[in-house]
Amino acid sequence: MKEIKTVLICGIGAVGSIYANKINQYDSNNLKILVDENRLKQYTQTPKIFNGKELILDYILPDNTNYKADLIIIATKYDGLNDAIKNIKNFVKEDTIILSLLNGVTSEELIAEVYGSKHVPLAYFIGHSAMRNKNIITHDGIGDIVFGIKDEKTNDINDIKLLKDYFDKIGISYKTPRNMYRSLWLKFMLNIATNQPSAILNMTFGQMQKNKNFQNFYIKIMEEVLQIAGAEGVQDTETMIPEAIEAFNKMMSNGKTSMLQDIEAGRKTEVEMFAGTIIKLGEKHNLPTPYNHILKDMIEIIEENSLKI
C-alpha cells in the first residue's frame, strides 16, 4: 500500500464519532461506517448529532462485498469487540491496517488471533472525554490517537508512516511514543484507577482531582496494576505513576469518565476489560489483586441495578 485512502469505522460512540466526523469532512467518498441492521435503522431514523451538527454518514452492512478498506478503525465498547472482529471480515485485504481505539491492553491480541498481528499496531485514544447523551455527542477537540508498534517482529513499521501521512492530511492529532507497549499500559493503569472508582463514587474528574483521600486511593490501585505490568514485560515502570497523575490532572474538571457515563445511561460497563483483565493476569503471575477484586464486585452490583433491560 502506497497510501491510505479507503477507511472503515466500526463504532461511532463517544470516540468513534470524533474521527468519523473528521474523516467525513475531509473525504466522505472514501469513508464507510460499519453497522448492523438494527443500528442502520436507528441511525437513519435518529442521526448522530456531533457538536450540534447532524452527522451524515455512509453506512455499510457486514455482508457487503464491494468495499475494501486500507484502514479500519475499531472504536466499539469492549462488549462489542467480538462482533466487530467478525463483521469486518469482508473489508479486510492483505495489507489493511486495523487500528483499535478501545481501552485496555487485550483488543489487539484478540484482533490478531483472526487477522494476524502484522498490520495491527498498538493504539488508543487519550484526551478529554466526549460527553454522550443518547444520540448527542459533544467533544472539545482535545485528544490524540496514540499509536506505534509493539516490536518489529510483531508489527509492520511501515504502517506507522502510512498512518502519520494520512492523519497529517486529515488534521488528526496523534502521538507516536518510542515505547508504545509501555504507553499502552500507562493509559490502561490510569483508566483502571479512575474509571472504576468514579463509577462507584459518582465523581467527576474535578471532584476526584480535588479530593486528597481519592488521590491516596487511586495511587494504591495504580501500584497494584504496576506490579502486573512489570510481570507482563513492561519496561521503565518507575515513573509511570507520576506520569499518570500528571495526565489525570489535565482532564476537564466537569467531565465524567466513560464508565460513570455508562452507569448513568444504564449501559453495560467495561469492568471485565479493566478489573477482569488485571484479576486474570494476577492469577497468571501469582500476584494479589485485592483492589480490583473489590472494584469489580462493587461495579457489578451497581451495574445490575442500573442496566436498562
Summary of the structure (lengths in Angstrom):
residues: 309
radius of gyration: 18.8
end to end distance: 45.0
largest distance: 55.8
contacts: 1017
relative contact order: 0.11
helix: 50%
strand: 14%
